[in-house]
């Protein structure tokens, strides 16, 4: 009886903490453009997806878990599960392998994904399964949601968490850069890992008009997929080649910064160029560092700095990416304008 009461107390605490988190996200305006997402965050219990996680403490990390024999420790675990912060869920030799993203950022990304009834959604990076559960709840059909991850232990844990919460989307173990062709075509693709280039396989598995939302560098790019040969997308790559059959895509960055772990299995990013001659205020400026990721290999940091200052230290929304055939380029203001830099 005592154990039952303790569990009920913990469930009540989780309900209360979840309500507080929903109010906090609501106040942030993250889902203002699509407030239906509030219902998903109210319904899906995040604590079931993070049975344990790690928090930084002086001298290392502390593991918080829901099966601790200490009641006060379990309460700290529940409260932490509903804090509006990212939670480290898997570490290997001190390296972060997987995490549960900051809920308000997840809410903003899901809103920007612009899902509609009946959309087939592919998530790249299964994580804890929480994001897939939110999608499944919103769409009302588990079979419309597919999530993929390279690590078998991550996908197995995600399946268990999803089942415990009452959701059963399709969870696939595989290379996210290759998509999941057997589940295509998709209307939406959302990634929870950062990229250095847009995988062509994603475009090939999308319907025309599909939306792709993915971290890129330190930003979030929202791309619309077009049929091969769409006008206005081919100036920088007239020889489309075989990849052109996969479709084309173009879009702008969202206003926010975003920091995610890299897509596992993707090609490593090159070493950053020396920043000699770049003033310290620029070296440490988030928007300048963002420009460096887009112009790497095309502009020396000193040239990027001159451009950055000349153009008034552009916000992220002024930048975009175009994928056309075998070519992919980033641009400032206009994909056909004077400032464009190849990404592949």
Buried (B, 14 or more C-beta within 10 A) or exposed (E): EEEEEEEEBBEEBBBEBBEBBBEBBBEBEBBEEBEEBBEBBBBBBBBBBBBBBBBEEEEEEEEBEBEBEEEEBBBBBBBBBBBBEBBBBBBEEEEEBBBBBBBBBBBBBBBBBBBEEEBBBBBBBBBBBBBBBBBBBBBEEBEBBBBBBBBEEBBBBBBBBBEEBBBBBBBBBBBBBBBBEEBBBBBBBBBBBBBBBBBBBBBBBBBEEBBBBBBBBBBBBBBBBBEBBBEEBBEBBEEBEEBBEBBBBBBBBBEBBBEBBBBBEBEEBEEEBEBEEBEEEBEEBEBBBBBBBBBBEBBBBBEBBEBBEEEEEBEBEBBBBBBBBBBBBBBBBEBEEEBBBEBB
